[in-house]
């Protein structure tokens, strides 16, 4: 085991002893997940490439990588930043968070921001993004600086809300007044009479307000919008309205335009109200999706004066558009409402703008607010003037006794320069101390180890700030080189993807095949030339492979091998009296010796579900295949036929993925069966045996097997009626015409249960009792057919016949069916 041989130790000296970009390596050797054993490589990631500059002399910062704008580029967008229980903020920021500063990732220009709340490492802040990009990730990166030893900065919320924001309420206050974050000062007054209404309740972002539906509201009596101008209004609501015929429940209210929960038995119905220039109501109702009735939901209305049109958005999706010429009055007087028609539930983040918010803007707000923790990635803490250093071996294994070993050393610091790099190879040889100069330094070092003893290689970076960073790695020199497999070639075959490759060393113990980062196969013993066939594939699916060579001291893994999707349509083979096997991704046909008396061309076509079911007592089949012989013959001995049904993460995956088979197969995984296609347009179930085959933790097969007496068309279907399936004889083409140009009429097909897998005797009798045809089927057939050819090799006369199917020699329990041959 190599688990204890390769360790990483990173030590910082100076103002901190914490590892600011630590990488934890855990080596789990024998595990189904693929593990690269990188004996020698520890990389300390550096993000200083974004900005080697630093805001003033603040001691700490973190990079914040925000998602792209979901629908288009935006300017001066107020971005929500939520950070919870961050130990670095808690330790190194001031108690009120007033030392927190934001800059872009590419410069040190301070951005306008508002801190809605901060306590013990939990921050809710709004940052004005000069350019919020939909395509360039670096444009959306921020640095957050913090240092409680620095003077508090003065942040001004109104500088964040400049793009036409007329009123912005976060509902963060526990008492009056409720402060407007815009520059207009439309503060609210809490009017509480009685009941359970309260400020400081749980909001969609931080705190919100709760209303119990009685005479409690927030007064905004002085808020007026310019007459006959465009505007946008929005609010987050979480309803607790349960009665089916509730009183109208207002959330953002005036006598002239408002949002309300509609008075209706439909609890998903909401209403936007707006008066046009003539005082006529142009409002309309809309529904929110089912299942969201009591969840936080965003409602936004946009009135476009130039278009004389308004638009209503529910969770950023436009749900209503209607014309409205001018507006009579534009004042908001209350959040919730007085009397008995106030809101019942929670409210948060209410805003009014004199700008027309685009659908892109509304989509970006919703995406940012609905789950702010998922909207950004928070980096590790950077410290002012603290260098970083990494060590990367340039060969695998990193060292062989008596041979030169090479390592790449990279050091950086921001701000400042790296002045020295000190290397100790760990084998009591001389220590190298090299003078350097630069904010980022990369060099290659070489050294020859004389023995195979484990050594500790250390590298120390010194900065002009007086701070240092040390990186150490354990190295175990290998007694021999460990080359990876070579000459890998890929072959696409009907039954799967085959790899051939060479093993360049006699020291390899086993070969491991990985597919999509999971161990697919372990091969031992090994040879110089090897091959592997992966038959466990989904139709038309791309896979990535790697081939690992395991040595006594570790493993080397090949680069990625990404294969084309396999879509075989036809497999064909000439099979003679000795029998043979035909296979593709979805099916396998094993023809025993003696089944043919001469060489026969056998083909298996993948139908891609071209055959439909037209009879209501049966259901369609998937993974359809057609088996044919040239010339057309029966199997003298039963052929074993297997259909493979793949399961990925416990869900059936068949083709084509048309979205329809879910309604057939979900919940019916143990009722799967092989079905045979009757030319009358029905997929009739065969009695088939079922086996499970596990391949990977997330991938398995259910194998459906049946014995066939004849070629035909087959697929995977579902047993609708289990009683019929196990006890009913089904005759297809009861009246048939041998040799007909219409294949649907050329033979009779009889399906029957054979639950005990017994031998079958199939006989055809004339009405006078004379036998004209007989075949024996050792095994477990559940389908027989007759094309009218008698045992003398001639077409029988027209007339009524009796088909008798005897299982296991039990004549008393034989199945009988009347059939009619028509010449």
N, C-alpha and C positions, 0 to 999 in steps of 0.2 A: 504493500500500500504506500502511496506517495503523499497521503494526506498531510503528514507532518513534515514533509521535506521542503515545502514551498510556502513561505509565509511572507506577509507584508507588514512592515512596521514603519509608520510615518510619525516623526517627532518634530514639533515646532518649538523653538525657543524664542524668547522675547516677551511680548505682552501677553501671549496666550500659549497654552500647551495643547490646544484642541486641534484635531485634524479637520481642516476646513473643506477638503475634497476627498475624504477617505473612500477607498474602494474596498469592500469586503469580499474576499475570495473564499468560497466554500467548495472544497473539492469532494464530491460524492462519486466514488469510483464505479461501483457496480450498481447502477440504477437505470431504470428504463429510459429516463430522460437523458438526452445526449449532453455530455459535459466535455468541453475542451479543457484539457489539462495543460495550462499555460505555465509550465514549471517556473518560468523565469520572468514573466512580464507583469509589471505593475505600472499602471498609467495613472497619474494624478491629473485629472482633467482640469483644464485651464479655460476660463471664460473671458480672460482679459483681452482677447482679440477684439471684443466689441468696443471697448474704450479703455485705452491705457491711461487716460486722464482720470482725475478724481475730483469729486465735488468738494471744494475747499479742503479742509483737513479733517473731515468727518472720519472716524476710525473704522466704521463698519458699513458694509453694503451687501445687498443680495440682488441677484438678477431675477427678474420676473419675465418669463416668456409667455406672452398672451396668445390665444388662438387668433387665427385670421378673422377678419370681418366676414361674416357668412355670405353676404350677398353683393358687396361692392365697397369701393374705397369711400371713406368718410373723413371730414375735416372737423376739428374741434369737438371731438366726441367725448362726452363724460364717461370714462371707463370705471367700472366698479372693481375695486380690489378688496378681496376678503381673505384674511389670513387668520387662522385659528390656532391658539395655544402654541405659538412659536417660542421655543426656549431662548433663542438668541435675542429676539425682541424683548422678551421678558427680562433678560439679564443685562442688556446693553442699551436699551432705549429708556427714555424718561417715563415716569409714571403716567403722564397725560398724553404721551406720543407727540408732543409739540416739536420735538427735535427731528421728526421724520421728514425727509425730503425726497422727492421723486425727480429723476432725470430720464431722458431717453437713453437707450443703450449705446448710442453712437456719439454722444457728447455729454457735457456737464451742465447744460442749460437747465435751470430749475423750472419745473412745470407747475402750473397752477393746480392746487389740490384742495380738497375739503376732507377733514377727518370727521366722519359721522360719529364714530365711537372708537375708543381704545381703552383696553384694560388687560394688564398681565399677559401680554403677548398676543392678544386677539384684536385685530384691526379691521375696521370697515372704513374705507376711504374712496373718494371719487377723484380721479385724475383726468385732467383735460389733455386728450391726445391730439396734438396738432394734425397728425395724419394717421388714420387708422386703416391699415392696408388689408386688402382682400387677397393679396398674392405674395407679398414680401414679408417673411416672418421677422427679419431683423428690424423692420420699421415699427413693429409692435412690442419690442422688448424694452423693458424699463429697468432702471436701477433704483432700488429703495435704500437710501442712506439713513443711518440712525447712530446716535452717540449721545448718551445722557450727560456727558461732560461738556457738551457744547451748548451755547445759548439757545433758548427756544426760538423757533422761527415763527413768524406771523403768517398764517395762511388765511386766505380770503375766499370764502365759498362762492361769492358772486363772480369771481374771476373764472370759476369753472363753468358756470351756467350762463354763458354769453350768447349762445346761438338762438336768440329769440325767446329764451325762457322767460315767461311772464310770472310764473309761480312754481316753486319746487318745495314740496313738503315731504320730509322723511319720516315723520311721526316718531321721532326718536326721543321726544321729551316726555317726562313723567308728569309734568304740571304745565299750566299755561304760563307764558304764551307758547304756541307752537310756531317755531321760527321758519320763515320763508328763506330758503338758501339763495334765491335770486336777488338781484339788486333792487327789486321793487318794494320789498318790505311788506308783502301781504301776509302778515303774521296772523295766526288763528287763535281764537279764544275758546277754551274748553267750556261748554255749557252742559253741566251734569246736574240732573235733578234727583234721580234715585235709580236703584237697580244695580246691575253688575257691570255696566259699561266702565271702561277704564283705559287710561293711557299707559304706555310702557308695556303693552302686551306683546306676545310673540308675533313678529311680522315676517313677511317674505324675505326681507333683508334686515337683520337686526331686530329692532323694536318696531311695533305698529300700534294700532288702536283697535279696541274691541267695543262693539256697540250691541246692546241687548234688544234693540228695536223699540225702545220707549223714547221719551222726549229728551234724548241726549245727542249733541251734535257739536261740530266745530264751526264757529262763526267766522265767515270771511266777507263781511258785509261791504267792505270797501274795495273789493276786487272788481275792476271793470276792464274789459277788452276794448280795443278800438272798434268802432261801428263799421260794419260791412267790410271786414278784413278776414283774411284766412287765419285759421288757428288749428292747433292740435291739443287735445286733452286726453289724459290717460290716468288710470288708477288700477292698483292691484286689489282684488277682492277675494275673500274666502267666505262663502255663504254658509250660514247656519239656518237658513229658511227651510223648514221642513213641512209646514202645512200646505196642502195642495192648492188651496185658494187663498194664498196669503195676500195681505194688504201690500200694495206697491211699496217696495223697499228701495229708497234712494241712497246712492253712494256719493255722487258728486252732483250737487243740486242747485238749480236756480229756477225762476219762473219761465225761463226762456230756452235753456238747453240743459240736459242732464243725462246721467246713466241711472238706470233703475233695474231691479229684479222684477220681471213682468208678473202681473197678477194672472196666474193661469195654472191649470192642473199640470202643465208641462214644466217641471222644475229646472229644465235646461234653458228656458227662454229668458232672454234679457232684452232691454229696450234702450235705444238712443233717441232722445227728443230734441228737436231743433225747429225754431220758428223762422220762416222765410221773411222777406221784406214786407209782405202783406199781413204778417201775423198768423199765417197758416202753418199748422204743424206738418212738418215734412219728415218726422221721425219714423222709425220702423223697428220691428223686432228681429231677433236673430237667436240662433241656438248655439250653445257651446257643446262640445262632444260629450257623448255618453260616458259616464265614469269619472267625469271631472266636476260634477255638480258641487261637491264639498271640498274641492282642492283650491289652492291658490291659483288665481286666473287673472291674466292681464286683459284689460279692455282699453282700446285706443280708438278715438274718432278724429278724423282729419277733415276739415272743411277747406275746400279750395275755392276761393272767391273768383279767380280768373276762369275756372271751369264751371262755376255754379254747380258744384258737385261735392258730396261728402262721402267718405269711406269709413267703414267700421272694421277694425281688426280685433280678433280674439286670439290671444297667444300668438301674435304676429301673422296670423293667417287672415286675409281679407274675407269677411263673411257678408258684407253688405255694401252696396254702392247705390246712391240715389241723388237725383237732382234737387237743388235748393238755390233759389236766386236771392242773393243778399241775406242779411240777418237783421231781425227787428231790434233785438237787445242782446248784449253780450256781457252779462255780469254773472259771476258765481257768488252765491251768498252763503252756502253751507256745504260742509262735508258731512254726510249723513243728512238727517232732516229732523226738524222739530215735529212735535205731535206723535201720532202712533204709526207713522209710515217711515220712520227712520230705518237705517240699515240694521240688519241682524247678522252679525258675524264680524270678521276682521277686515281692516283696510290698511293699506300701506302704499307708499311712493305715489303720491298724487301730483300731477304736473299739468301745467297749461303753457303753451307756447304760441307765439304769433308767427312762427314759421310753419311751413308745410312740411311735415316729416315724411320722408320718402319711405317706401316699403323696405328699402335697404336699412335705413336708420332704425325702423321699428323692429326688424329682424335681428339687428345687432344688439339692441337693448334687451330683447327677450333672451337671446342666446347667452348674453353676459350675466343677466340677473337670475335666470331660472336655476343655475347651478354654478355659482361663481368659482367654487373650488376646482371644478373640472375645466374651467375656462382658462386657467393659467397654470404654469409649472414654476414652482418656487425653487431657486437654486440655493446652494450652500453659502455660508457666510464668508465673505472676503474681508480681509483685514488690511488696513492702510499700511503699505510698505512691507508687507509680509511676503517673502518670495515663495514660489512653488518649484518643485523639482520632480522629474520622473525618470525612471530607468526602464529601458526596453531592450531586451536581448534581440540580436539580429539573426540568430540561428536557432534551430531546434534539433537536438537539445542545446541549451545555452553554452555548454562547455564540454569538451572532451580532453582528458589529460594529455598533455604534450602538444596540443593544437591551439592555435590562436582563437580566443573568444572575443567577440565584438559586441559592444553595447552602445545604445544611443542614449545620451543624456540631454534633457531639455529643461531649462530653468527660465523663469519669468518672474516679474514683479510689477506691481502697479500701486502707486506711482513710484518712480525712481529707477535705479539700475542695479543689475546683478554685478557684483565686483569680483567674486571668487567662486570657484567650484572645487571642492575637496573630495577626492576619491580614495576610499580604502577598500582594496580588493578582498580583504578578509583572510589572506593566507600568509600573513607576517612579512609580506614584501613591502617595499617602500610605498609611502602614502604620497599621492600626487595632489598638489595644490596649485591650480591654474588660475592666473589672473585673467578676468574677462571684463567686458564693459558693454552693457546693453540692457534694455528692458526685457528682451527675449533672446536667449542664447541656446543654441543647439550644437552639440559636438559628439563625435564618435570616439570611443576609447577602446583600446585593444589590450588584451592580457592573456598570458598562457599559464594555466593552472597545471601544476606538476603531479597532482594526485587526484583521486576521486573522492576526497573527503568533503563533507558539507561545509560550505563557507558562507559568511555573511558579508555581502557586498553593500557598502554604504556610499551615499553621495550627499554632500551638504552644499546648499546654495547660500551665499552671503549677499546681503543687500546693503546699499548705502544708508538705509535707515537704521542699521545696526541689528536687524532681525535676521534670523536664519531659519532654514527649513531642511530637515534631514529625511531622506528616504532610504530604507534598507530592504534588501530582499535576500532570502536564503537561496543558495544555488547548490544543487547536487550534480557534479559533473557525471555525465554518462560514460560507461566504458566503451561505447561505440556510437556511431552516427545512427540517427533514427529517421531515415527518409520515408516520405509518404508513399502510398501506392502510386503507380505510374501507368501510362499508356491506357487510360480509361476510355473505353469506347461504348457507345450506346446503340442498341438495336431495338427497333419497334416491331413487335410480333403480335399476332392475333391474340395470343393468350396473355400478353403482358409486355413489360419492358425488361430487356436483358442487358446486363453490363458485363463486359470482359475487362480484366485489368491484370497488371503484373505486380508482384511483390518483390521489391528490390533488395530485401535483406533476409538472411536466414534466421534472424533473431526475432521475427514476428511470431507471436503466440496465437493470435486469432485476428479475424477481420470482423468488423462491425459495420453493418449497413444502417444508415440513418435516413429517414424520410420525414421531411418537415419537422426536423429537430426531435423526432422520437426514434428510439431504437427499433428497427424493423426486423433485423436478423443478426445472429452471432454465428460465425462460421469457424469451426476448428475441427480437425487439423487443417493446415493451410498448405498451399503449394506455390510454386513460382508463377504459374499461370492459373487464373481463377475466373469463374463466371458466376453470376447470380441473376435469377429471373424473378422479378416481382410480378406476381399474378394478382395481387390484392389491390386492385385499382378501381376507382370510379370511372365510368365512361365519360370521356371528354373533360378531363380534369387535369390541371397542371400540378406537378409535384416537383419538389426540390430535394435532391439526394446529396449525401456525403458518405465517403467510405473511409473508415478509420482503421489504422494498423496499430495493434496493441503490442507493445514491447514489455519486457519485465519491469522497466523503469518508467513507463508512461505510454502515451498514445499520440500519434500524429493523425490529423484528419485532413482529407482532401478539400479543395475548394468546392463551392456549390456547383452541382450539376442540375440545371433546370431543364426538365424534359417537356417536349410538346405534348399537348393533350392527345391521348390515344382514342381513336374512333374507328375501330375495325368494323367493317361491314360484311365481309365474306371470308370464311375460311373453308378451304376445299382440299380434299385428300383422296387418293385412290387406296381403297381398302380391299384386301382379298380374303381368302379363306382363313388366314391366320388372325384376322380381326385387327383392331386398331382403335385409336382414340382421336377425337376431334374436339377442339376447345377454343373458346374465345373468352372475353372478359366476363360474360354473363352466364355462359352455359358450357356444359361438357357432355359429350356423348361417347360412351365406351361400348364398342361393338365387339362381342366375344368371338372367339374362334368358332368357325362353323356357321356363323350367321349368314355368310354369303358363300355361294358355291363357285363364284368367279370374282374377278376384279371388278369392283363397282366404284364409280366416282360419287363420293358423298360430300355434300356441301351444307354449310350452316350459315344462313343469312341473318343479320340483325335487321329487324323490320322497323325499328323506331316508332312502334305503336301506330302503324298504318291501318291495322285491322280494328274496326269498331264493333261494339256489341249492340245488337239491335233487338234483343229479346229481354223483356223486363225481369224475368226470373233469374238472370245472370248479370254479372258485372264485367266491366272491361278488364283487360290484362295489360301489364306493363312488362318491360324487358322482353318484348316479343322476338322470337326467332323462328325461322322456317328451315326445316330439315328436308333435303331432297336427295334422291339417288338417281343416277343415270347408268343403265336403264332403270325404270321404276320397278322396284322389287320390295318384297316383305323382308323382315328380319327372321331367318329360320330359327334363331335363338334370340331371346329377349335382349335388347340393348338397354344399358343403364343410362338414364338421362338425368342430369343434375342442373337445376337452375340456382344461381347464387343471388341471394337478396342481401345487398349491403346495408349495414346500419352504421351511421356516423352519429356519435353522441346519443346513442339509443334511439335515433330516428331513422326511419327507412329512407334510403336514397336510391331512387330508380330514375330511368330516363324515358322520354324527355321530361324535364322538370317543368311541367305545365301548370303546376299549382293545383291540379284537380285531384291527384291521387291521395292527397291528405285526407279528404273526406271519406275515402274508401278504406285507407289502411290504418289511420290513427285509431288506436284502441283495438285493432284487429290483428296485431302482430303475431298472435298464436293461432290465427285462422287462415294463414297463408297457404296456398296450394298451387300446384301446377294446373293450368287450364289448357284444354285443347280447343282449337278453333274449328267449329263446324261451318261448312260452306253455306249454311243457311243463315249465318250471321250471329252465332252465339258462341261465347267462351264458356265451355262446359268444364266443370272441375274434374280433374283426375284425382283418385285417391293416392296421395303422395306422402312419403315419409319426410320428417323434418329433423335436422340436426343443427346444432350451433357450432360455429367455428370462430374463436377469438384470434384476432391478428394483432391489434394494438389496443392500448387502454381506451381509445375513443373510436375504434373501428372493429367491426365484426361482421360475420355473415350468418344468415340462416340458410342452410342448404336444403333444397327441396328435391327429393329423388323419386323417380318412378321408372318402372320397366316398360319399354315400348315394344310393340309388335310391328309397328309401321312408322315410316316417316310422317311428318305433318307439321302443323303450326302450333307453337306452344308459347305460353307466357305465364307471368305471376299474377294470380288473382286471389279473391277472398271467398271463403265459404259463407254464403248468406244463410242457408238453412242447414244446420249440422245434421238434422235427422234425415233430410233428403240425401245429403252427402254420404252418409254411412249406410243407408238402407234402400236407396232408390235406383232402379235401372232406367237409363235414359237412352232412347233410340233417336238418332238423327238420320234423316233421309230414309224413312221407313219404306217409301216408294222410291226406287232408284232405277237407273237405266245404265247398265254396264257399257263402257266405251263411249258414253255421251261426250259431245264436245263441251258440254257444260260440266266442269269438274264437280260442281255442287250436287250433281245428280248421278255421278258415276259409281258411288259405293254407299253402302249403309255403314253407320258408325254406332257402336253400342258401348255406353259407359256404365260401369257397374262397380260397386264397392268390393274391396278385397282387403279387409282390415287385418286378416291373419297372414297376409302375404303367401297365400297358397298357390300351388300349381293350378293352371287353368286348362280345361279341355273345351274347345270351341267347335261346335258341330252345327251343320245346316241340314235340315230334313225337308223333303217334299211332303205334301199333305198325305201321300199314301204311305209315309213312314220310311221311304228310301233315303238313305244318307247320301248327300252329294258332295259334302265338303267337311274336312276335319283338320284342325290344327291343335297342337299341344304347346303350351307356354309354361315352361318351368320358371317359377319366380313369382313376381307380384304384379302382373299386368292388371290394369283397370280399364283398358280400352281395347276393343277388338273391332275389326272391320272386314267386310266381304265385298269384293268387286264383281261377284256373280260368276267367277271362274270356278268350275267344279274340279274334282280331283283328277279328272281326265285331261285337264288343261283347256276345256272348251267352255263357252258361255252357256250357262244353264238356260232352260226354257222359261218363258214368261209364266208367271203364276205366283201363288201364295206359298211361302216357305215358313218353316219354324226354326228360329235360331235358339240353340240351347247352350248355356254357359254353365259348366260344372266346375266347382272349386274344390280342390283336395279330394276328388273322387266321391263326393257326397251328392249322389244323384237326387236324393229326396229334396235337397236344398238348392237344386239347380235353378238358374234364372232362365225364363223362356220369353221369347218375343216373336210376334208375327211380323213378317216383312214381305214386301211385294216386289218382285223383279219384273220390270217392264222392258221388253226388247223394242 
